[in-house]
């Protein structure tokens, strides 16, 4: 991973005596290869989404490629033609997408929830933002409405699959437009922080940390509700489409419905843990988060479901293989859910903000530790070394990767596309793990060395 060290311009959050904002200069390494690297990521992300969709839709989930050098330009023309033919945005698809966004925003404003405090924000003088964590209530309401729409015939679930291409493009356009608006408005209002002065890089990483419309925190709203809810609804749409076309649903598509239900539900039932996570208190709301939450996560992560619905059909595997994958998924989910719960509940107990939510289903054993052990750091923070966290420093990443691998394995080996998500996620979490390790080593110094001596493995206990 290339990193560029350069002097960046950071706009301080406090005003000087003359009423103007002070400009501070600090040396900081740029990530993702700097401006050229992030530009490449933005371009490649669009290519990846549409290339996979084209392969699924027009090439039976195979590999599309030019037949020779002379075919390169015609091949590009064919690719553009496929997008125009099958993924041109329609008003109907745009209305579906934005009705969902608007409805979820409405529920965020009106549903009661658990009030939580975020971590102190350095650029705002230690201010702690309030979060009304009501995603679980919104999730239950939306699920009930989703079931009613199918039962009543007002909006059959398969509709999303019939309009998948236009919906995909509507989400891509929306993600890009929201990213531009967020960046421009932040600059106009002067709410930007930790800026480099390079617009390409700052647009990718974001300008503002916590953009809000009233009580609606746009970053947490998109990360928790939009991406994972929409992923689940797209997968159930694939199951309905399979039943509509073939008159049956397969165990593999039911497996994916369960997998995406578990993941989406976990995000909703654990929303009160999110304000203290890295994404919320440090990552700015840039293209990287906005685009992938509004378009990338729901529409790329469901490619396995689309593959089963439109290409493979109602395939079945041997009973031992299918049952084994169900067990593999549920075991990985248990580790992932309880590991995240242990860490976040420990952090919240230390801050005095822990709230038990007994109606949040499922309530798993070993999600809250009693008398946990930890390493006290000189900075005042505590590093957990009990529960799952005594075995590996990123054990939740490993469990997450196991779940993503099962999503591909349940589709069989007839195409590379079901495994694309696992490959992407592997590179993402590996990069993030290295990024976290660098940040923690710099933050905690010798205390981090003590922690690594105590918890020797990063991802898999006794292996790596």
Order of alpha helices (4+ residues) and beta strands (2+ residues): beta-beta-alpha-alpha-alpha-beta-beta-alpha-alpha-alpha-alpha-beta-beta-alpha-alpha-alpha-alpha-alpha-alpha-alpha-alpha-beta-beta-alpha-alpha-alpha
